[in-house]
Amino acid sequence: MITNSINVAIVPHANADPDALAAACVLAYVIRYINNSTVVRILIPEGIGMESKKMAEICGNYDVPILLIKKRVDVSDEVLHKNSLCFLVDVASIEQIKILAEYFNKCNYIIIIDHHDFHDYRFNLAEDQHMLTFIDPKASSASEIVFRILSFFNLSLPKDLLEMILAGIIWDTKRFLRASAETFECVAKLLESGADYQKAQQLIILSKPYYTKMAKIKCVLRHRGYKISLGSTDLYIAISEVGAYESDCATALINIGYDIAIVASEEEEIKATRIVYRVRDDNTILQIIDVYNDILKKVIQKLGGGGGGHKAAGAAIISVPKASIIFKEVIEILNELARNKFVELVESKVL
Protein backbone atom coordinates (compact mmCIF):
# COMPACT_ATOMS: atom_id res chain seq x y z
CA MET A 1 0.00 0.00 0.00
CA ILE A 2 2.74 2.47 0.94
CA THR A 3 4.77 1.86 -2.22
CA ASN A 4 1.67 2.55 -4.36
CA SER A 5 0.38 5.60 -2.46
CA ILE A 6 0.89 9.11 -3.75
CA ASN A 7 -0.65 10.86 -0.74
CA VAL A 8 -0.58 9.73 2.88
CA ALA A 9 -2.42 11.39 5.78
CA ILE A 10 -1.50 10.51 9.37
CA VAL A 11 -4.09 11.59 11.93
CA PRO A 12 -3.50 11.38 15.71
CA HIS A 13 -6.17 12.31 18.23
CA ALA A 14 -7.10 15.95 18.87
CA ASN A 15 -4.56 18.01 20.84
CA ALA A 16 -1.94 15.36 20.21
CA ASP A 17 0.06 14.35 23.28
CA PRO A 18 3.71 13.15 23.15
CA ASP A 19 2.80 9.52 22.50
CA ALA A 20 0.46 10.35 19.61
CA LEU A 21 2.87 12.84 18.02
CA ALA A 22 5.95 10.64 18.44
CA ALA A 23 4.20 7.71 16.79
CA ALA A 24 2.87 9.90 13.97
CA CYS A 25 6.21 11.62 13.25
CA VAL A 26 8.25 8.41 13.22
CA LEU A 27 5.62 6.70 11.08
CA ALA A 28 5.84 9.60 8.60
CA TYR A 29 9.64 9.26 8.49
CA VAL A 30 9.38 5.51 7.80
CA ILE A 31 6.78 5.97 5.07
CA ARG A 32 9.00 8.47 3.28
CA TYR A 33 11.95 6.09 3.66
CA ILE A 34 9.96 3.30 2.01
CA ASN A 35 8.58 5.55 -0.75
CA ASN A 36 10.39 8.87 -1.08
CA SER A 37 7.97 10.09 -3.77
CA THR A 38 5.01 9.91 -1.38
CA VAL A 39 3.60 13.17 0.01
CA VAL A 40 3.07 12.62 3.75
CA ARG A 41 1.14 15.00 5.97
CA ILE A 42 0.30 14.84 9.67
CA LEU A 43 -3.16 16.30 10.25
CA ILE A 44 -3.87 17.16 13.88
CA PRO A 45 -7.39 18.14 14.95
CA GLU A 46 -7.46 21.36 16.99
CA GLY A 47 -3.82 21.63 18.03
CA ILE A 48 -0.75 20.22 19.73
CA GLY A 49 -0.40 19.90 23.48
CA MET A 50 2.22 22.13 25.10
CA GLU A 51 4.14 19.04 26.16
CA SER A 52 4.47 18.03 22.47
CA LYS A 53 6.01 21.25 21.12
CA LYS A 54 9.61 20.02 21.24
CA MET A 55 8.64 16.89 19.32
CA ALA A 56 6.90 18.98 16.66
CA GLU A 57 10.16 20.89 16.14
CA ILE A 58 12.09 17.63 15.61
CA CYS A 59 9.43 16.41 13.22
CA GLY A 60 9.79 19.65 11.24
CA ASN A 61 13.54 19.05 10.91
CA TYR A 62 12.67 16.04 8.73
CA ASP A 63 10.39 18.12 6.49
CA VAL A 64 7.23 16.38 7.62
CA PRO A 65 4.43 18.97 7.48
CA ILE A 66 2.15 19.17 10.51
CA LEU A 67 -1.17 20.82 9.70
CA LEU A 68 -3.59 21.89 12.43
CA ILE A 69 -7.23 21.29 11.53
CA LYS A 70 -9.44 23.61 13.56
CA LYS A 71 -12.32 24.34 11.17
CA ARG A 72 -13.93 22.71 8.16
CA VAL A 73 -12.33 25.27 5.85
CA ASP A 74 -8.93 23.82 6.84
CA VAL A 75 -9.77 20.52 5.10
CA SER A 76 -9.17 21.37 1.44
CA ASP A 77 -8.44 18.90 -1.39
CA GLU A 78 -4.77 19.83 -1.02
CA VAL A 79 -4.83 18.83 2.66
CA LEU A 80 -6.65 15.51 2.32
CA HIS A 81 -6.56 14.17 -1.21
CA LYS A 82 -8.99 11.75 -2.79
CA ASN A 83 -7.76 8.12 -2.61
CA SER A 84 -5.25 8.91 0.15
CA LEU A 85 -3.76 6.25 2.38
CA CYS A 86 -4.93 7.32 5.85
CA PHE A 87 -3.52 6.33 9.24
CA LEU A 88 -5.29 6.80 12.57
CA VAL A 89 -2.66 6.82 15.31
CA ASP A 90 -3.48 6.63 19.04
CA VAL A 91 -7.16 7.21 18.26
CA ALA A 92 -9.62 5.17 20.34
CA SER A 93 -12.79 6.45 18.68
CA ILE A 94 -13.74 8.31 15.52
CA GLU A 95 -15.04 11.20 17.64
CA GLN A 96 -11.47 11.91 18.78
CA ILE A 97 -10.52 13.25 15.34
CA LYS A 98 -13.35 15.80 15.46
CA ILE A 99 -14.33 17.35 12.11
CA LEU A 100 -11.78 15.27 10.18
CA ALA A 101 -14.07 12.26 10.61
CA GLU A 102 -16.40 13.80 8.03
CA TYR A 103 -13.71 13.59 5.35
CA PHE A 104 -12.50 10.01 5.74
CA ASN A 105 -14.59 9.01 2.73
CA LYS A 106 -11.63 10.37 0.74
CA CYS A 107 -9.37 7.62 2.06
CA ASN A 108 -8.81 4.55 -0.08
CA TYR A 109 -7.23 2.59 2.78
CA ILE A 110 -7.61 3.32 6.51
CA ILE A 111 -4.96 1.85 8.81
CA ILE A 112 -5.46 2.05 12.58
CA ILE A 113 -2.56 1.87 15.05
CA ASP A 114 -3.74 1.93 18.66
CA HIS A 115 -3.26 0.45 22.14
CA HIS A 116 -6.46 1.30 24.04
CA ASP A 117 -8.65 -1.33 25.70
CA PHE A 118 -11.91 0.18 24.42
CA HIS A 119 -12.48 1.29 20.82
CA ASP A 120 -15.34 2.76 18.84
CA TYR A 121 -14.65 2.96 15.10
CA ARG A 122 -17.79 3.45 13.04
CA PHE A 123 -16.80 4.14 9.47
CA ASN A 124 -19.40 3.62 6.77
CA LEU A 125 -16.89 2.18 4.34
CA ALA A 126 -17.67 2.37 0.64
CA GLU A 127 -17.05 -0.65 -1.59
CA ASP A 128 -13.68 0.74 -2.71
CA GLN A 129 -12.51 1.49 0.86
CA HIS A 130 -10.55 -0.93 3.05
CA MET A 131 -9.52 -0.98 6.71
CA LEU A 132 -6.53 -2.61 8.40
CA THR A 133 -5.94 -2.53 12.16
CA PHE A 134 -2.83 -2.84 14.33
CA ILE A 135 -4.42 -2.81 17.79
CA ASP A 136 -2.66 -4.20 20.85
CA PRO A 137 -4.26 -3.33 24.21
CA LYS A 138 -1.27 -4.93 25.97
CA ALA A 139 1.12 -2.40 24.44
CA SER A 140 2.09 0.55 26.63
CA SER A 141 1.58 3.14 23.91
CA ALA A 142 1.17 3.84 20.21
CA SER A 143 4.90 4.63 20.17
CA GLU A 144 5.69 1.09 21.30
CA ILE A 145 3.53 -0.40 18.52
CA VAL A 146 5.18 1.78 15.86
CA PHE A 147 8.63 0.78 17.11
CA ARG A 148 7.65 -2.90 16.87
CA ILE A 149 6.43 -2.35 13.31
CA LEU A 150 9.81 -0.79 12.45
CA SER A 151 11.59 -4.00 13.42
CA PHE A 152 10.09 -5.68 10.35
CA PHE A 153 11.83 -3.17 8.07
CA ASN A 154 15.26 -3.49 9.72
CA LEU A 155 15.47 0.31 9.60
CA SER A 156 17.89 2.34 11.73
CA LEU A 157 16.29 5.52 13.01
CA PRO A 158 18.20 8.75 13.69
CA LYS A 159 19.04 9.28 17.35
CA ASP A 160 16.52 12.08 17.92
CA LEU A 161 13.67 9.97 16.51
CA LEU A 162 14.66 7.09 18.79
CA GLU A 163 14.49 9.51 21.71
CA MET A 164 11.11 10.74 20.50
CA ILE A 165 9.73 7.19 20.57
CA LEU A 166 11.23 6.66 24.02
CA ALA A 167 9.69 9.92 25.25
CA GLY A 168 6.29 8.79 23.93
CA ILE A 169 6.57 5.57 25.93
CA ILE A 170 7.72 7.41 29.06
CA TRP A 171 4.79 9.80 28.73
CA ASP A 172 2.02 7.26 28.22
CA THR A 173 3.25 4.85 30.91
CA LYS A 174 3.59 7.72 33.42
CA ARG A 175 7.27 6.83 33.73
CA PHE A 176 6.63 3.09 33.66
CA LEU A 177 3.87 2.89 36.26
CA ARG A 178 1.97 0.98 33.55
CA ALA A 179 4.41 -1.19 31.61
CA SER A 180 4.85 -4.82 30.60
CA ALA A 181 7.92 -6.98 30.03
CA GLU A 182 7.53 -6.21 26.30
CA THR A 183 7.64 -2.49 27.08
CA PHE A 184 10.94 -2.79 28.96
CA GLU A 185 12.29 -4.95 26.15
CA CYS A 186 11.34 -2.21 23.69
CA VAL A 187 13.00 0.46 25.86
CA ALA A 188 16.17 -1.65 26.11
CA LYS A 189 16.34 -1.88 22.30
CA LEU A 190 15.88 1.88 22.01
CA LEU A 191 18.75 2.51 24.44
CA GLU A 192 20.94 -0.08 22.70
CA SER A 193 20.22 1.65 19.39
CA GLY A 194 21.54 4.96 20.72
CA ALA A 195 18.66 6.75 22.43
CA ASP A 196 19.66 8.92 25.40
CA TYR A 197 17.20 8.47 28.28
CA GLN A 198 17.87 11.90 29.78
CA LYS A 199 17.32 13.65 26.45
CA ALA A 200 14.11 11.69 25.93
CA GLN A 201 12.88 12.91 29.31
CA GLN A 202 13.76 16.49 28.44
CA LEU A 203 11.44 16.33 25.42
CA ILE A 204 8.40 16.08 27.69
CA ILE A 205 9.50 18.18 30.68
CA LEU A 206 8.25 21.74 30.63
CA SER A 207 6.82 24.31 32.97
CA LYS A 208 3.07 24.53 32.66
CA PRO A 209 1.79 27.92 31.44
CA TYR A 210 -0.20 30.17 33.75
CA TYR A 211 -3.55 29.33 32.18
CA THR A 212 -3.19 25.60 32.93
CA LYS A 213 -2.82 26.52 36.60
CA MET A 214 -6.00 28.62 36.38
CA ALA A 215 -7.84 25.77 34.64
CA LYS A 216 -6.99 23.42 37.49
CA ILE A 217 -8.03 25.97 40.12
CA LYS A 218 -11.38 26.51 38.34
CA CYS A 219 -11.80 22.76 38.04
CA VAL A 220 -11.40 22.30 41.80
CA LEU A 221 -13.65 25.27 42.64
CA ARG A 222 -16.44 24.04 40.35
CA HIS A 223 -16.31 20.36 41.21
CA ARG A 224 -18.88 18.34 43.12
CA GLY A 225 -17.86 15.29 45.14
CA TYR A 226 -19.76 12.08 45.85
CA LYS A 227 -19.29 8.90 47.83
CA ILE A 228 -20.71 5.63 46.56
CA SER A 229 -20.55 2.20 48.17
CA LEU A 230 -19.91 -0.82 45.97
CA GLY A 231 -20.06 -3.88 48.18
CA SER A 232 -17.77 -3.19 51.12
CA THR A 233 -15.73 -0.54 49.29
CA ASP A 234 -16.39 3.21 49.43
CA LEU A 235 -15.38 5.18 46.35
CA TYR A 236 -14.99 8.94 46.17
CA ILE A 237 -15.94 10.45 42.83
CA ALA A 238 -15.54 14.00 41.52
CA ILE A 239 -17.23 15.64 38.55
CA SER A 240 -16.30 19.04 37.17
CA GLU A 241 -16.36 21.21 34.06
CA VAL A 242 -13.65 23.36 32.46
CA GLY A 243 -13.05 25.08 29.13
CA ALA A 244 -9.77 23.25 28.43
CA TYR A 245 -7.06 21.05 29.97
CA GLU A 246 -9.54 18.41 31.09
CA SER A 247 -6.81 15.81 31.61
CA ASP A 248 -4.81 18.11 33.90
CA CYS A 249 -7.97 18.89 35.85
CA ALA A 250 -8.93 15.23 36.25
CA THR A 251 -5.43 14.42 37.46
CA ALA A 252 -5.59 17.31 39.94
CA LEU A 253 -8.82 15.90 41.41
CA ILE A 254 -7.22 12.47 41.77
CA ASN A 255 -4.20 14.06 43.45
CA ILE A 256 -6.33 15.74 46.12
CA GLY A 257 -7.85 12.40 47.13
CA TYR A 258 -10.63 11.27 44.80
CA ASP A 259 -10.68 7.74 43.42
CA ILE A 260 -12.41 8.71 40.17
CA ALA A 261 -12.54 12.06 38.37
CA ILE A 262 -14.84 12.85 35.44
CA VAL A 263 -14.30 16.23 33.77
CA ALA A 264 -16.33 17.77 30.94
CA SER A 265 -15.61 20.47 28.37
CA GLU A 266 -18.31 21.78 26.04
CA GLU A 267 -17.23 22.10 22.39
CA GLU A 268 -19.24 24.55 20.29
CA GLU A 269 -17.58 23.71 16.95
CA ILE A 270 -18.93 20.15 16.91
CA LYS A 271 -21.95 20.76 19.18
CA ALA A 272 -20.81 18.10 21.61
CA THR A 273 -19.13 17.67 25.00
CA ARG A 274 -15.75 16.09 25.62
CA ILE A 275 -15.50 13.89 28.70
CA VAL A 276 -12.18 12.84 30.26
CA TYR A 277 -11.91 10.39 33.13
CA ARG A 278 -9.10 9.31 35.42
CA VAL A 279 -9.08 6.52 38.00
CA ARG A 280 -6.68 6.12 40.90
CA ASP A 281 -4.07 3.50 40.01
CA ASP A 282 -5.30 1.00 42.59
CA ASN A 283 -6.07 -2.61 41.67
CA THR A 284 -8.96 -2.77 44.14
CA ILE A 285 -10.70 0.16 42.45
CA LEU A 286 -9.92 -1.02 38.91
CA GLN A 287 -11.38 -4.45 39.67
CA ILE A 288 -14.72 -3.27 41.05
CA ILE A 289 -15.57 -0.49 38.57
CA ASP A 290 -14.89 0.11 34.89
CA VAL A 291 -15.66 3.78 34.26
CA TYR A 292 -15.88 3.47 30.49
CA ASN A 293 -18.05 0.33 30.26
CA ASP A 294 -20.04 0.84 33.46
CA ILE A 295 -20.74 4.56 33.04
CA LEU A 296 -19.66 6.33 29.85
CA LYS A 297 -20.73 3.59 27.44
CA LYS A 298 -24.26 3.78 28.88
CA VAL A 299 -24.28 7.56 28.44
CA ILE A 300 -23.07 7.17 24.83
CA GLN A 301 -25.79 4.60 24.10
CA LYS A 302 -28.46 7.02 25.35
CA LEU A 303 -27.17 10.38 24.11
CA GLY A 304 -24.91 9.39 21.19
CA GLY A 305 -21.18 9.80 20.63
CA GLY A 306 -18.18 7.54 21.07
CA GLY A 307 -15.06 7.04 23.12
CA GLY A 308 -12.30 4.75 24.26
CA GLY A 309 -9.38 4.30 26.59
CA HIS A 310 -8.17 2.11 29.43
CA LYS A 311 -9.60 1.26 32.84
CA ALA A 312 -7.42 3.94 34.44
CA ALA A 313 -7.90 6.69 31.86
CA GLY A 314 -9.92 7.52 28.77
CA ALA A 315 -12.20 9.95 27.02
CA ALA A 316 -15.44 10.26 25.12
CA ILE A 317 -17.25 12.73 22.92
CA ILE A 318 -20.95 12.90 23.80
CA SER A 319 -23.32 14.28 21.17
CA VAL A 320 -24.87 16.82 23.52
CA PRO A 321 -23.46 20.37 23.92
CA LYS A 322 -24.51 20.66 27.58
CA ALA A 323 -22.34 19.14 30.31
CA SER A 324 -25.19 19.41 32.83
CA ILE A 325 -27.32 16.95 30.83
CA ILE A 326 -24.46 14.45 30.73
CA PHE A 327 -23.68 14.77 34.43
CA LYS A 328 -27.32 14.09 35.31
CA GLU A 329 -27.04 10.81 33.40
CA VAL A 330 -23.73 10.00 35.12
CA ILE A 331 -25.24 10.60 38.56
CA GLU A 332 -28.25 8.40 37.78
CA ILE A 333 -25.97 5.57 36.63
CA LEU A 334 -23.77 5.91 39.72
CA ASN A 335 -26.85 5.79 41.94
CA GLU A 336 -28.01 2.59 40.21
CA LEU A 337 -24.55 1.00 40.52
CA ALA A 338 -24.42 1.84 44.22
CA ARG A 339 -28.04 0.73 44.80
CA ASN A 340 -28.84 4.10 46.33
CA LYS A 341 -25.75 4.03 48.57
CA PHE A 342 -24.84 7.37 47.07
CA VAL A 343 -24.29 10.65 48.88
CA GLU A 344 -22.97 14.06 47.90
CA LEU A 345 -20.06 15.40 49.91
CA VAL A 346 -21.01 18.81 51.29
CA GLU A 347 -18.85 21.03 53.50
CA SER A 348 -19.44 24.62 54.54
CA LYS A 349 -17.14 27.24 53.06
CA VAL A 350 -14.59 29.00 55.26
CA LEU A 351 -15.50 32.46 56.57
C-alpha positions, -999 to +999 in steps of 0.1 A: +000+000+000+027+025+009+048+019-022+017+026-044+004+056-025+009+091-038-006+109-007-006+097+029-024+114+058-015+105+094-041+116+119-035+114+157-062+123+182-071+159+189-046+180+208-019+154+202+001+143+233+037+132+231+028+095+225+005+103+196+029+128+180+060+106+184+042+077+168+029+099+140+062+116+133+083+084+132+056+067+111+058+096+086+096+093+085+094+055+078+068+060+051+090+085+033+119+061+037+100+033+020+086+056-008+104+089-011+080+101-038+050+099-014+036+132+000+031+126+038+011+150+060+003+148+097-032+163+103-039+172+139-074+181+149-075+214+170-038+216+180-007+202+197-004+199+235+022+221+251+041+190+262+045+180+225+060+213+211+096+200+212+086+169+193+069+190+167+102+209+161+121+176+156+094+164+132+098+196+112+135+190+109+127+160+087+104+181+065+072+164+076+044+190+075+022+192+105-012+208+097-036+219+124-072+213+115-094+236+136-123+243+112-139+227+082-123+253+058-089+238+068-098+205+051-092+214+014-084+189-014-048+198-010-048+188+027-066+155+023-066+142-012-090+117-028-078+081-026-052+089+001-038+062+024-049+073+059-035+063+092-053+068+126-027+068+153-035+066+190-072+072+183-096+052+203-128+065+187-137+083+155-150+112+176-115+119+188-105+132+153-133+158+155-143+173+121-118+153+102-141+123+106-164+138+080-137+136+054-125+100+057-146+090+027-116+104+007-094+076+021-088+046-001-072+026+028-076+033+065-050+018+088-055+021+126-026+019+151-037+019+187-033+005+221-065+013+240-087-013+257-119+002+244-125+013+208-153+028+188-147+030+151-178+035+130-168+041+095-194+036+068-169+022+043-177+024+006-170-007-016-137+007-027-125+015+009-106-009+031-095-010+067-065-026+084-059-025+122-028-028+143-044-028+178-027-042+208-043-033+242-013-049+260+011-024+244+021+006+266+016+031+239+012+038+202+049+046+202+057+011+213+035-004+185+052+018+159+086+008+171+077-029+169+064-024+133+098-008+125+116-040+134+101-057+103+118-032+081+153-035+097+155+003+096+179+023+117+163+055+130+182+088+137+190+093+174+165+121+179+137+100+165+147+071+188+145+095+217+111+107+205+097+072+206+112+067+240+097+099+252+063+088+239+066+056+259+077+074+291+048+098+287+020+073+282+032+049+309+036+077+334+073+068+337+066+031+337+039+029+363+020+010+336+044-012+316+049-048+306+079-070+300+075-062+263+076-025+271+109-028+290+123-049+261+113-022+237+130+005+259+162-016+261+163-019+223+159+019+220+187+025+244+209-001+227+202+017+194+215+050+207+187+067+224+197+089+254+172+085+283+179+119+298+173+136+264+141+117+259+129+129+293+138+165+284+114+163+254+084+161+277+095+182+307+083+217+306+068+243+330+031+245+327+018+279+314-002+302+338-036+293+322-032+256+329-028+265+366-060+286+364-078+258+346-070+234+375-080+260+401-114+265+383-118+228+380-114+223+418-136+253+426-164+240+403-163+204+412-189+183+431-179+153+451-198+121+458-193+089+478-207+056+466-205+022+482-199-008+460-201-039+482-178-032+511-157-005+493-164+032+494-154+052+464-150+089+462-159+105+428-155+140+415-172+156+386-163+190+372-164+212+341-137+234+325-131+251+291-098+233+284-071+211+300-095+184+311-068+158+316-048+181+339-080+189+359-089+152+363-054+144+375-056+173+399-088+159+414-072+125+418-042+141+434-063+157+461-079+124+471-106+113+448-107+077+434-124+087+402-125+121+384-148+129+354-143+162+338-163+178+309-156+205+284-183+218+260-172+221+224-192+245+203-176+237+170-189+202+169-219+208+192-208+181+216-191+177+250-158+161+256-155+139+287-122+128+303-119+104+331-091+093+354-091+065+380-067+061+409-041+035+400-053+010+426-061-026+417-090-028+441-107+002+424-099-010+389-114-045+397-147-033+410-156-005+386-149+001+349-157+038+343-159+035+305-180+003+303-200+008+335-207+046+330-197+063+299-207+036+274-243+038+289-243+076+284-231+072+248-258+046+241-285+070+253-272+104+241-249+094+212-212+098+206-182+075+211-151+070+231-123+047+243-094+043+266-082+021+294-096+013+328-074+039+344-079+067+319-099+075+288-122+100+270-154+103+251-173+127+229-210+129+238-233+143+212-249+168+235-235+204+239-245+207+276-223+191+303-252+194+328-273+170+308-245+144+307-237+148+344-273+141+353-270+108+334-237+100+351-252+106+386-283+084+378-260+056+366-238+059+397-268+058+419-280+026+402-246+010+405-244+018+442-280+007+448-288+041+463-257+040+486-248+074+471-243+107+489-230+141+479-201+154+499-210+188+513-189+210+535-194+246+545-171+272+531-146+290+553-155+325+566 
